[in-house]
Amino acid sequence: MSWTISVPAVPASEFEAAVDRAVATGEDSSEHAAQIEVAKEMAKRVHRSGALGHGGSVGVTLSGHANAHHEARAGFANDHLSINLYRNPPEPTPEK
């Protein structure tokens, strides 16, 4: 079924460790575990890529839904995975 992980913004240098420590809320199954592992790795890869810049603080919300055996279930959502990664740049240095 559905799961979610939220990692509030932490210093960029601590982001990957924070993601690794984060625990999902929701049901637990092998399908969920596989989605969570991939989502965490994707968030860390985007962070490392610099696609959002470097430094500052970084946070992420990961969520998904996995039906048993990834089979459609009447009345339930289809399988999906969502990653919302954000970066707050460092505060600008005041000009003198």
Phi and psi in radians as a Rosetta constraint file:
Dihedral C 1 N 2 CA 2 C 2 CIRCULARHARMONIC -1.501 0.35
Dihedral N 2 CA 2 C 2 N 3 CIRCULARHARMONIC 2.645 0.35
Dihedral C 2 N 3 CA 3 C 3 CIRCULARHARMONIC -2.568 0.35
Dihedral N 3 CA 3 C 3 N 4 CIRCULARHARMONIC 2.799 0.35
Dihedral C 3 N 4 CA 4 C 4 CIRCULARHARMONIC -2.648 0.35
Dihedral N 4 CA 4 C 4 N 5 CIRCULARHARMONIC 2.630 0.35
Dihedral C 4 N 5 CA 5 C 5 CIRCULARHARMONIC -2.353 0.35
Dihedral N 5 CA 5 C 5 N 6 CIRCULARHARMONIC 2.352 0.35
Dihedral C 5 N 6 CA 6 C 6 CIRCULARHARMONIC -2.212 0.35
Dihedral N 6 CA 6 C 6 N 7 CIRCULARHARMONIC 2.190 0.35
Dihedral C 6 N 7 CA 7 C 7 CIRCULARHARMONIC -2.042 0.35
Dihedral N 7 CA 7 C 7 N 8 CIRCULARHARMONIC 1.847 0.35
Dihedral C 7 N 8 CA 8 C 8 CIRCULARHARMONIC -1.086 0.35
Dihedral N 8 CA 8 C 8 N 9 CIRCULARHARMONIC 2.775 0.35
Dihedral C 8 N 9 CA 9 C 9 CIRCULARHARMONIC -0.952 0.35
Dihedral N 9 CA 9 C 9 N 10 CIRCULARHARMONIC 2.251 0.35
Dihedral C 9 N 10 CA 10 C 10 CIRCULARHARMONIC -2.243 0.35
Dihedral N 10 CA 10 C 10 N 11 CIRCULARHARMONIC 2.827 0.35
Dihedral C 10 N 11 CA 11 C 11 CIRCULARHARMONIC -0.914 0.35
Dihedral N 11 CA 11 C 11 N 12 CIRCULARHARMONIC 2.429 0.35
Dihedral C 11 N 12 CA 12 C 12 CIRCULARHARMONIC -0.899 0.35
Dihedral N 12 CA 12 C 12 N 13 CIRCULARHARMONIC -0.630 0.35
Dihedral C 12 N 13 CA 13 C 13 CIRCULARHARMONIC -1.176 0.35
Dihedral N 13 CA 13 C 13 N 14 CIRCULARHARMONIC -0.297 0.35
Dihedral C 13 N 14 CA 14 C 14 CIRCULARHARMONIC -1.829 0.35
Dihedral N 14 CA 14 C 14 N 15 CIRCULARHARMONIC -0.025 0.35
Dihedral C 14 N 15 CA 15 C 15 CIRCULARHARMONIC -1.052 0.35
Dihedral N 15 CA 15 C 15 N 16 CIRCULARHARMONIC -0.887 0.35
Dihedral C 15 N 16 CA 16 C 16 CIRCULARHARMONIC -1.078 0.35
Dihedral N 16 CA 16 C 16 N 17 CIRCULARHARMONIC -0.724 0.35
Dihedral C 16 N 17 CA 17 C 17 CIRCULARHARMONIC -1.116 0.35
Dihedral N 17 CA 17 C 17 N 18 CIRCULARHARMONIC -0.675 0.35
Dihedral C 17 N 18 CA 18 C 18 CIRCULARHARMONIC -1.128 0.35
Dihedral N 18 CA 18 C 18 N 19 CIRCULARHARMONIC -0.706 0.35
Dihedral C 18 N 19 CA 19 C 19 CIRCULARHARMONIC -1.112 0.35
Dihedral N 19 CA 19 C 19 N 20 CIRCULARHARMONIC -0.790 0.35
Dihedral C 19 N 20 CA 20 C 20 CIRCULARHARMONIC -1.040 0.35
Dihedral N 20 CA 20 C 20 N 21 CIRCULARHARMONIC -0.625 0.35
Dihedral C 20 N 21 CA 21 C 21 CIRCULARHARMONIC -1.384 0.35
Dihedral N 21 CA 21 C 21 N 22 CIRCULARHARMONIC -0.370 0.35
Dihedral C 21 N 22 CA 22 C 22 CIRCULARHARMONIC -1.114 0.35
Dihedral N 22 CA 22 C 22 N 23 CIRCULARHARMONIC 2.461 0.35
Dihedral C 22 N 23 CA 23 C 23 CIRCULARHARMONIC -2.042 0.35
Dihedral N 23 CA 23 C 23 N 24 CIRCULARHARMONIC 2.397 0.35
Dihedral C 23 N 24 CA 24 C 24 CIRCULARHARMONIC -1.368 0.35
Dihedral N 24 CA 24 C 24 N 25 CIRCULARHARMONIC 2.566 0.35
Dihedral C 24 N 25 CA 25 C 25 CIRCULARHARMONIC -1.707 0.35
Dihedral N 25 CA 25 C 25 N 26 CIRCULARHARMONIC 2.698 0.35
Dihedral C 25 N 26 CA 26 C 26 CIRCULARHARMONIC 1.972 0.35
Dihedral N 26 CA 26 C 26 N 27 CIRCULARHARMONIC -2.991 0.35
Dihedral C 26 N 27 CA 27 C 27 CIRCULARHARMONIC -1.269 0.35
Dihedral N 27 CA 27 C 27 N 28 CIRCULARHARMONIC 2.839 0.35
Dihedral C 27 N 28 CA 28 C 28 CIRCULARHARMONIC -2.148 0.35
Dihedral N 28 CA 28 C 28 N 29 CIRCULARHARMONIC 2.239 0.35
Dihedral C 28 N 29 CA 29 C 29 CIRCULARHARMONIC -2.740 0.35
Dihedral N 29 CA 29 C 29 N 30 CIRCULARHARMONIC 2.988 0.35
Dihedral C 29 N 30 CA 30 C 30 CIRCULARHARMONIC -1.134 0.35
Dihedral N 30 CA 30 C 30 N 31 CIRCULARHARMONIC -0.573 0.35
Dihedral C 30 N 31 CA 31 C 31 CIRCULARHARMONIC -1.151 0.35
Dihedral N 31 CA 31 C 31 N 32 CIRCULARHARMONIC -0.735 0.35
Dihedral C 31 N 32 CA 32 C 32 CIRCULARHARMONIC -1.104 0.35
Dihedral N 32 CA 32 C 32 N 33 CIRCULARHARMONIC -0.817 0.35
Dihedral C 32 N 33 CA 33 C 33 CIRCULARHARMONIC -1.004 0.35
Dihedral N 33 CA 33 C 33 N 34 CIRCULARHARMONIC -0.725 0.35
Dihedral C 33 N 34 CA 34 C 34 CIRCULARHARMONIC -1.137 0.35
Dihedral N 34 CA 34 C 34 N 35 CIRCULARHARMONIC -0.763 0.35
Dihedral C 34 N 35 CA 35 C 35 CIRCULARHARMONIC -1.103 0.35
Dihedral N 35 CA 35 C 35 N 36 CIRCULARHARMONIC -0.766 0.35
Dihedral C 35 N 36 CA 36 C 36 CIRCULARHARMONIC -1.104 0.35
Dihedral N 36 CA 36 C 36 N 37 CIRCULARHARMONIC -0.765 0.35
Dihedral C 36 N 37 CA 37 C 37 CIRCULARHARMONIC -1.038 0.35
Dihedral N 37 CA 37 C 37 N 38 CIRCULARHARMONIC -0.796 0.35
Dihedral C 37 N 38 CA 38 C 38 CIRCULARHARMONIC -1.158 0.35
Dihedral N 38 CA 38 C 38 N 39 CIRCULARHARMONIC -0.766 0.35
Dihedral C 38 N 39 CA 39 C 39 CIRCULARHARMONIC -1.082 0.35
Dihedral N 39 CA 39 C 39 N 40 CIRCULARHARMONIC -0.759 0.35
Dihedral C 39 N 40 CA 40 C 40 CIRCULARHARMONIC -1.093 0.35
Dihedral N 40 CA 40 C 40 N 41 CIRCULARHARMONIC -0.768 0.35
Dihedral C 40 N 41 CA 41 C 41 CIRCULARHARMONIC -1.125 0.35
Dihedral N 41 CA 41 C 41 N 42 CIRCULARHARMONIC -0.703 0.35
Dihedral C 41 N 42 CA 42 C 42 CIRCULARHARMONIC -1.085 0.35
Dihedral N 42 CA 42 C 42 N 43 CIRCULARHARMONIC -0.764 0.35
Dihedral C 42 N 43 CA 43 C 43 CIRCULARHARMONIC -1.064 0.35
Dihedral N 43 CA 43 C 43 N 44 CIRCULARHARMONIC -0.751 0.35
Dihedral C 43 N 44 CA 44 C 44 CIRCULARHARMONIC -1.191 0.35
Dihedral N 44 CA 44 C 44 N 45 CIRCULARHARMONIC -0.637 0.35
Dihedral C 44 N 45 CA 45 C 45 CIRCULARHARMONIC -1.176 0.35
Dihedral N 45 CA 45 C 45 N 46 CIRCULARHARMONIC -0.717 0.35
Dihedral C 45 N 46 CA 46 C 46 CIRCULARHARMONIC -1.089 0.35
Dihedral N 46 CA 46 C 46 N 47 CIRCULARHARMONIC -0.777 0.35
Dihedral C 46 N 47 CA 47 C 47 CIRCULARHARMONIC -1.015 0.35
Dihedral N 47 CA 47 C 47 N 48 CIRCULARHARMONIC -0.863 0.35
Dihedral C 47 N 48 CA 48 C 48 CIRCULARHARMONIC -1.105 0.35
Dihedral N 48 CA 48 C 48 N 49 CIRCULARHARMONIC -0.525 0.35
Dihedral C 48 N 49 CA 49 C 49 CIRCULARHARMONIC -1.160 0.35
Dihedral N 49 CA 49 C 49 N 50 CIRCULARHARMONIC -0.418 0.35
Dihedral C 49 N 50 CA 50 C 50 CIRCULARHARMONIC 1.417 0.35
Dihedral N 50 CA 50 C 50 N 51 CIRCULARHARMONIC 0.164 0.35
Dihedral C 50 N 51 CA 51 C 51 CIRCULARHARMONIC -1.025 0.35
Dihedral N 51 CA 51 C 51 N 52 CIRCULARHARMONIC -0.423 0.35
Dihedral C 51 N 52 CA 52 C 52 CIRCULARHARMONIC -1.898 0.35
Dihedral N 52 CA 52 C 52 N 53 CIRCULARHARMONIC 0.148 0.35
Dihedral C 52 N 53 CA 53 C 53 CIRCULARHARMONIC 1.680 0.35
Dihedral N 53 CA 53 C 53 N 54 CIRCULARHARMONIC -3.083 0.35
Dihedral C 53 N 54 CA 54 C 54 CIRCULARHARMONIC -2.210 0.35
Dihedral N 54 CA 54 C 54 N 55 CIRCULARHARMONIC 2.746 0.35
Dihedral C 54 N 55 CA 55 C 55 CIRCULARHARMONIC 1.374 0.35
Dihedral N 55 CA 55 C 55 N 56 CIRCULARHARMONIC -2.996 0.35
Dihedral C 55 N 56 CA 56 C 56 CIRCULARHARMONIC 1.232 0.35
Dihedral N 56 CA 56 C 56 N 57 CIRCULARHARMONIC -2.543 0.35
Dihedral C 56 N 57 CA 57 C 57 CIRCULARHARMONIC -2.181 0.35
Dihedral N 57 CA 57 C 57 N 58 CIRCULARHARMONIC 2.679 0.35
Dihedral C 57 N 58 CA 58 C 58 CIRCULARHARMONIC -2.372 0.35
Dihedral N 58 CA 58 C 58 N 59 CIRCULARHARMONIC 2.443 0.35
Dihedral C 58 N 59 CA 59 C 59 CIRCULARHARMONIC -2.431 0.35
Dihedral N 59 CA 59 C 59 N 60 CIRCULARHARMONIC 2.893 0.35
Dihedral C 59 N 60 CA 60 C 60 CIRCULARHARMONIC -2.685 0.35
Dihedral N 60 CA 60 C 60 N 61 CIRCULARHARMONIC 2.569 0.35
Dihedral C 60 N 61 CA 61 C 61 CIRCULARHARMONIC -2.107 0.35
Dihedral N 61 CA 61 C 61 N 62 CIRCULARHARMONIC 2.195 0.35
Dihedral C 61 N 62 CA 62 C 62 CIRCULARHARMONIC -2.021 0.35
Dihedral N 62 CA 62 C 62 N 63 CIRCULARHARMONIC 2.427 0.35
Dihedral C 62 N 63 CA 63 C 63 CIRCULARHARMONIC -2.650 0.35
Dihedral N 63 CA 63 C 63 N 64 CIRCULARHARMONIC 2.797 0.35
Dihedral C 63 N 64 CA 64 C 64 CIRCULARHARMONIC -2.944 0.35
Dihedral N 64 CA 64 C 64 N 65 CIRCULARHARMONIC 3.101 0.35
Dihedral C 64 N 65 CA 65 C 65 CIRCULARHARMONIC -2.534 0.35
Dihedral N 65 CA 65 C 65 N 66 CIRCULARHARMONIC 2.285 0.35
Dihedral C 65 N 66 CA 66 C 66 CIRCULARHARMONIC -2.370 0.35
Dihedral N 66 CA 66 C 66 N 67 CIRCULARHARMONIC 2.009 0.35
Dihedral C 66 N 67 CA 67 C 67 CIRCULARHARMONIC -1.354 0.35
Dihedral N 67 CA 67 C 67 N 68 CIRCULARHARMONIC 2.705 0.35
Dihedral C 67 N 68 CA 68 C 68 CIRCULARHARMONIC -0.953 0.35
Dihedral N 68 CA 68 C 68 N 69 CIRCULARHARMONIC 2.279 0.35
Dihedral C 68 N 69 CA 69 C 69 CIRCULARHARMONIC 1.042 0.35
Dihedral N 69 CA 69 C 69 N 70 CIRCULARHARMONIC 0.268 0.35
Dihedral C 69 N 70 CA 70 C 70 CIRCULARHARMONIC 1.004 0.35
Dihedral N 70 CA 70 C 70 N 71 CIRCULARHARMONIC 0.584 0.35
Dihedral C 70 N 71 CA 71 C 71 CIRCULARHARMONIC -1.789 0.35
Dihedral N 71 CA 71 C 71 N 72 CIRCULARHARMONIC 2.533 0.35
Dihedral C 71 N 72 CA 72 C 72 CIRCULARHARMONIC -1.049 0.35
Dihedral N 72 CA 72 C 72 N 73 CIRCULARHARMONIC 2.529 0.35
Dihedral C 72 N 73 CA 73 C 73 CIRCULARHARMONIC -2.356 0.35
Dihedral N 73 CA 73 C 73 N 74 CIRCULARHARMONIC 2.158 0.35
Dihedral C 73 N 74 CA 74 C 74 CIRCULARHARMONIC -0.969 0.35
Dihedral N 74 CA 74 C 74 N 75 CIRCULARHARMONIC 2.279 0.35
Dihedral C 74 N 75 CA 75 C 75 CIRCULARHARMONIC 1.466 0.35
Dihedral N 75 CA 75 C 75 N 76 CIRCULARHARMONIC 0.024 0.35
Dihedral C 75 N 76 CA 76 C 76 CIRCULARHARMONIC -2.101 0.35
Dihedral N 76 CA 76 C 76 N 77 CIRCULARHARMONIC 2.730 0.35
Dihedral C 76 N 77 CA 77 C 77 CIRCULARHARMONIC -1.150 0.35
Dihedral N 77 CA 77 C 77 N 78 CIRCULARHARMONIC 2.739 0.35
Dihedral C 77 N 78 CA 78 C 78 CIRCULARHARMONIC -1.326 0.35
Dihedral N 78 CA 78 C 78 N 79 CIRCULARHARMONIC 2.810 0.35
Dihedral C 78 N 79 CA 79 C 79 CIRCULARHARMONIC -1.035 0.35
Dihedral N 79 CA 79 C 79 N 80 CIRCULARHARMONIC 2.420 0.35
Dihedral C 79 N 80 CA 80 C 80 CIRCULARHARMONIC -2.734 0.35
Dihedral N 80 CA 80 C 80 N 81 CIRCULARHARMONIC 2.880 0.35
Dihedral C 80 N 81 CA 81 C 81 CIRCULARHARMONIC -2.501 0.35
Dihedral N 81 CA 81 C 81 N 82 CIRCULARHARMONIC 2.339 0.35
Dihedral C 81 N 82 CA 82 C 82 CIRCULARHARMONIC -2.344 0.35
Dihedral N 82 CA 82 C 82 N 83 CIRCULARHARMONIC 2.373 0.35
Dihedral C 82 N 83 CA 83 C 83 CIRCULARHARMONIC -2.245 0.35
Dihedral N 83 CA 83 C 83 N 84 CIRCULARHARMONIC 2.139 0.35
Dihedral C 83 N 84 CA 84 C 84 CIRCULARHARMONIC -2.107 0.35
Dihedral N 84 CA 84 C 84 N 85 CIRCULARHARMONIC 1.749 0.35
Dihedral C 84 N 85 CA 85 C 85 CIRCULARHARMONIC -1.877 0.35
Dihedral N 85 CA 85 C 85 N 86 CIRCULARHARMONIC 2.326 0.35
Dihedral C 85 N 86 CA 86 C 86 CIRCULARHARMONIC -2.380 0.35
Dihedral N 86 CA 86 C 86 N 87 CIRCULARHARMONIC 2.678 0.35
Dihedral C 86 N 87 CA 87 C 87 CIRCULARHARMONIC -2.280 0.35
Dihedral N 87 CA 87 C 87 N 88 CIRCULARHARMONIC 2.328 0.35
Dihedral C 87 N 88 CA 88 C 88 CIRCULARHARMONIC -1.767 0.35
Dihedral N 88 CA 88 C 88 N 89 CIRCULARHARMONIC 2.009 0.35
Dihedral C 88 N 89 CA 89 C 89 CIRCULARHARMONIC -1.117 0.35
Dihedral N 89 CA 89 C 89 N 90 CIRCULARHARMONIC 2.776 0.35
Dihedral C 89 N 90 CA 90 C 90 CIRCULARHARMONIC -1.050 0.35
Dihedral N 90 CA 90 C 90 N 91 CIRCULARHARMONIC 2.644 0.35
Dihedral C 90 N 91 CA 91 C 91 CIRCULARHARMONIC -1.109 0.35
Dihedral N 91 CA 91 C 91 N 92 CIRCULARHARMONIC 2.433 0.35
Dihedral C 91 N 92 CA 92 C 92 CIRCULARHARMONIC -1.142 0.35
Dihedral N 92 CA 92 C 92 N 93 CIRCULARHARMONIC 2.584 0.35
Dihedral C 92 N 93 CA 93 C 93 CIRCULARHARMONIC -1.313 0.35
Dihedral N 93 CA 93 C 93 N 94 CIRCULARHARMONIC 2.248 0.35
Dihedral C 93 N 94 CA 94 C 94 CIRCULARHARMONIC -1.085 0.35
Dihedral N 94 CA 94 C 94 N 95 CIRCULARHARMONIC 2.419 0.35
Dihedral C 94 N 95 CA 95 C 95 CIRCULARHARMONIC -1.354 0.35
Dihedral N 95 CA 95 C 95 N 96 CIRCULARHARMONIC 2.544 0.35
